Amino acid sequence: MSAITTLSLRHPQGDTPIHVGAGALAACRPDLAAWIEGRTVFIVAPARVRELHGEQLEETLAAAAHRHCLEVPDGEEAKELRVAERLWAEMLTSGGKRDSRVIAFGGGSVGDLTGFVAGCFLRGVEFLQVPTTLLAQVDAAVGGKTGINQPAGKNTIGLFHHPWKVVADTELLGTLPAPEIRSGLMEVLKMGILSSPKLFTRLEDGLEDLLAGDPQALAPAVAAAIQGKIDIVERDPTEKGERRLLNLGHTLGHALETALGYRALRHGEAVAYGTLFATRLALRRGQLDPVIADRIGGLIGRFRLPELPAVATRDLIEIMARDKKARESGLSWILPRGLGECEIVADIAESEVLQALEPFLTDPFVG
Ligand SMILES: NC(=O)c1ccc[n+]([C@@H]2O[C@H](COP(=O)([O-])OP(=O)(O)OC[C@H]3O[C@@H](n4cnc5c(N)ncnc54)[C@H](O)[C@@H]3O)[C@@H](O)[C@H]2O)c1
């Protein structure tokens, strides 16, 4: 077993320790045993994750008085109100109390749902995040944002409810399909551009091992990305300002996901294209050293993203205009200024975006 790194996120509700590394779940067994001793424990997981890794989690739960597995649909379908309602009902009929324990065991969708369910149940019960995807380990499980979707918008209903602890065991990532690793690594790259030239260089030096999903190689990269997120979230826990930097690549990325019906590109892949475009905008504005822009483009190129599907410039502009109307503060762009430094640009004229976007859609890797 390799060394486990323990990080800590200070937030308005207290402190959340975050344990990262290959074998972190086994290493946390004594802490977990004390937390669940004599309690009713609810484990929220999709069938697939339980089949793959359920045994490993079960081994840590022997001290609980009662254990209930609450099965949820896979992926985004878990983040629905009817699923949350079913969980609350099952928890109540199984004797759930204010001091019961809840465990999120799955990807970001399971973590978002479980945090929301735990945050509302009897006005808030403690929950543990055991993220099983790379994206959830480096991003979704950290920072206290929880929520579900509404037909009118993703993540529109939710609350800040921080977990008691996060256990990011990189051994659990061994069963993830390669595109899920790539998508999660894009979030790691995002943190490198945002706040850590060292992390960016680590990706440049070892991308192939990381893309291969090696748990030992992934552990320090996951820890560094989480530390980057912690630094930002501690300064702006409720996203009043600086935390919006975490949306690097999301302005165009979200428009691409919407235009392509959330099917052709995974979230991290859309963010990768969005980050390339933000880099191009920064370069065109004379705000970014071309050498740095080349390094960002070169590294994203090595991710071997699926080709950008044909999408009309007009459609993207319209979706971004709709997003802009939906926010009282307008549409913002996160633009890199260097490695480890980005800025929030409140508004960029549509004509400027259009001029950059047309050639970008033809060839995202040139310019
Ligand atoms: N709360 C936040 O701050 C935050 C931040 C970023 C993203 N998110 C949310 O996270 C969600 C996306 O998370 P995601 O990318 O983890 O997707 P996901 O939860 O949908 O999981 C992706 C797929 O991986 C499978 N899976 C999970 N663990 C596995 C494992 N170890 N081996 C094999 N397969 C496994 C799942 O069953 C699912 O099919 C979105 O809903 C997004 O809104 C939240």
The ligand as a MOL file (V3000), in Angstrom:
LIG
                    3D

  0  0  0     0  0            999 V3000
M  V30 BEGIN CTAB
M  V30 COUNTS 44 48 0 0 0
M  V30 BEGIN ATOM
M  V30 1 N -20.7990 18.9970 -6.9760 0
M  V30 2 C -19.8460 19.4630 -7.7420 0
M  V30 3 O -19.0910 20.3700 -7.3700 0
M  V30 4 C -19.6520 18.8700 -9.0980 0
M  V30 5 C -18.5090 19.1780 -9.8460 0
M  V30 6 C -18.3250 18.5640 -11.0780 0
M  V30 7 C -19.2850 17.6770 -11.5560 0
M  V30 8 N -20.3920 17.4180 -10.8010 0 CHG=1
M  V30 9 C -21.4160 16.4560 -11.2720 0
M  V30 10 O -20.8000 15.1840 -11.4190 0
M  V30 11 C -21.5560 14.4300 -12.3570 0
M  V30 12 C -20.6150 13.6960 -13.2910 0
M  V30 13 O -19.8240 12.8250 -12.5260 0
M  V30 14 P -19.0650 11.5780 -13.1800 0
M  V30 15 O -18.2920 12.0240 -14.3350 0
M  V30 16 O -18.4050 10.8790 -12.0660 0 CHG=-1
M  V30 17 O -20.2410 10.7260 -13.8100 0
M  V30 18 P -21.2000 9.5750 -13.2600 0
M  V30 19 O -21.4580 9.7120 -11.8170 0
M  V30 20 O -22.3870 9.6100 -14.1470 0
M  V30 21 O -20.3610 8.2530 -13.5150 0
M  V30 22 C -19.9590 7.9200 -14.8310 0
M  V30 23 C -20.0870 6.4280 -15.0870 0
M  V30 24 O -19.0410 5.7350 -14.4290 0
M  V30 25 C -19.5570 4.5730 -13.7760 0
M  V30 26 N -18.6500 4.2840 -12.6730 0
M  V30 27 C -18.5010 4.9330 -11.4990 0
M  V30 28 N -17.4720 4.4290 -10.8290 0
M  V30 29 C -16.9440 3.4460 -11.5550 0
M  V30 30 C -15.8320 2.5690 -11.4050 0
M  V30 31 N -15.0130 2.6700 -10.3620 0
M  V30 32 N -15.5790 1.6730 -12.3880 0
M  V30 33 C -16.3430 1.6020 -13.5070 0
M  V30 34 N -17.4020 2.4130 -13.7150 0
M  V30 35 C -17.6880 3.3300 -12.7520 0
M  V30 36 C -20.9330 5.0000 -13.3490 0
M  V30 37 O -21.7250 3.8700 -13.0840 0
M  V30 38 C -21.3860 5.8190 -14.5670 0
M  V30 39 O -21.8700 4.9780 -15.5760 0
M  V30 40 C -22.4730 15.3930 -13.0660 0
M  V30 41 O -23.7900 15.1950 -12.6070 0
M  V30 42 C -21.9640 16.7620 -12.6340 0
M  V30 43 O -22.9900 17.7260 -12.5740 0
M  V30 44 C -20.5780 17.9740 -9.5980 0
M  V30 END ATOM
M  V30 BEGIN BOND
M  V30 1 1 1 2
M  V30 2 2 2 3
M  V30 3 1 2 4
M  V30 4 1 4 5
M  V30 5 2 4 44
M  V30 6 2 5 6
M  V30 7 1 6 7
M  V30 8 2 7 8
M  V30 9 1 8 9
M  V30 10 1 8 44
M  V30 11 1 9 10
M  V30 12 1 9 42
M  V30 13 1 10 11
M  V30 14 1 11 12
M  V30 15 1 11 40
M  V30 16 1 12 13
M  V30 17 1 13 14
M  V30 18 2 14 15
M  V30 19 1 14 16
M  V30 20 1 14 17
M  V30 21 1 17 18
M  V30 22 2 18 19
M  V30 23 1 18 20
M  V30 24 1 18 21
M  V30 25 1 21 22
M  V30 26 1 22 23
M  V30 27 1 23 24
M  V30 28 1 23 38
M  V30 29 1 24 25
M  V30 30 1 25 26
M  V30 31 1 25 36
M  V30 32 1 26 27
M  V30 33 1 26 35
M  V30 34 2 27 28
M  V30 35 1 28 29
M  V30 36 1 29 30
M  V30 37 2 29 35
M  V30 38 1 30 31
M  V30 39 2 30 32
M  V30 40 1 32 33
M  V30 41 2 33 34
M  V30 42 1 34 35
M  V30 43 1 36 37
M  V30 44 1 36 38
M  V30 45 1 38 39
M  V30 46 1 40 41
M  V30 47 1 40 42
M  V30 48 1 42 43
M  V30 END BOND
M  V30 END CTAB
M  END
